[in-house]
Amino acid sequence: MRIRATVAAVSGALALSAFAVPAAQADGGEGGTRITDVTVNGGQDIVVGTSAKKKVTIELTATDPAGVSKAKAMLWHGTDFSRTGIDGSMVPSTEYGDCTALDDTTSTCTFTVHADPNDNIYRNALAGPWKVWAAAYDQDGERTVEEAYKTVNVQRAAKLTVNASPEPVKKGRTITVAGALTRANWDTHAYAGYTRQSVKLQFKKKGASAYTTVKTVKSDSKGNLKATVKASVDGTFRYVFAGTSTTPAVTSAGDAVDVR
C-alpha cells in the first residue's frame, strides 16, 4: 500500500506539472473564451471493479469569438487542486484533446482517461465525487481554466445474488430467500460484503410482467441477505439494491420457485 500510495502521489505531481495553472490565468475569462459544457462518461457514473480498467471519455465544449484552438481536461480527487491537495488523478495520454469545430466560434474536444484499480484507483477512499479540471485556448494561446467545472461519481462495482429454497415447495410452507450483496474492495482487489444496507426482496408471479416488492431486509455483517415468505403461487424472486454515492444500484438474477 505504501508503494502504491507513493506512485499515486508522484502521478498527481506529474499531472499538476502538465496541467498547472499560471496565476495570471487561474480565474479564467481570458480573451472571451468560455467553457460551456463538460460531459464525463456520457453522463453516467464511473463504475470500477477489482482488476479491469475502465475507459472514460471526457467531452468538453468551448467557445471564443475568434474560435477555439485547443483544450485540456483531466479528472482529479482531493481537497484542492494542488500538489498536497490531490490524492487521485486520471490524466489523458495526450496533452491536448481531439477537437472538432462545430462552427466558427465553438468546438467540442474529447479526451480519454482510464480508471484503473491497479493504478489510480488504489484505495477505497477514492470512491465518490471526482472533479473535472478543464481548460480551453483561444487562437492566441491564452486559456480559460475551470479547476472544478463539475463532479462525477467514481463507484465501487457491486454484485447481488439470490437463492430461494426449497424447490419445489408445498403451498403454505416457508420459502427462505438467501443472497449476498458484495462490492469491489480496491484495497484488497477482491469483492467483500457490503454490510448494513437495505435491499428489497421482489416477487413476480408466473405469467406476470412486473415485479412487486415483498419486503425490505438489511445485509448482515458479512453482506449476507435472508428473508422468509409463505409459498403461495409459482413465480420468481429477486433482490434489488438502490445504490449509494460510492456504489451503483444492482439487481440480482431471478430465481424461480415451483409451488405445488
Secondary structure as UniProt FT lines:
FT   HELIX           2..19
FT   HELIX           23..25
FT   TURN            26..27
FT   HELIX           30..32
FT   STRAND          34..40
FT   HELIX           41..43
FT   STRAND          46..48
FT   STRAND          54..63
FT   TURN            65..66
FT   STRAND          68..78
FT   TURN            83..85
FT   STRAND          86..90
FT   STRAND          98..101
FT   STRAND          106..115
FT   TURN            117..120
FT   HELIX           124..126
FT   STRAND          128..138
FT   TURN            139..140
FT   STRAND          143..146
FT   TURN            147..148
FT   STRAND          151..156
FT   STRAND          158..165
FT   TURN            171..172
FT   STRAND          174..185
FT   TURN            186..189
FT   STRAND          190..193
FT   STRAND          198..205
FT   TURN            206..207
FT   STRAND          212..218
FT   TURN            221..222
FT   STRAND          224..230
FT   STRAND          235..241
FT   STRAND          250..251
FT   STRAND          255..257
//
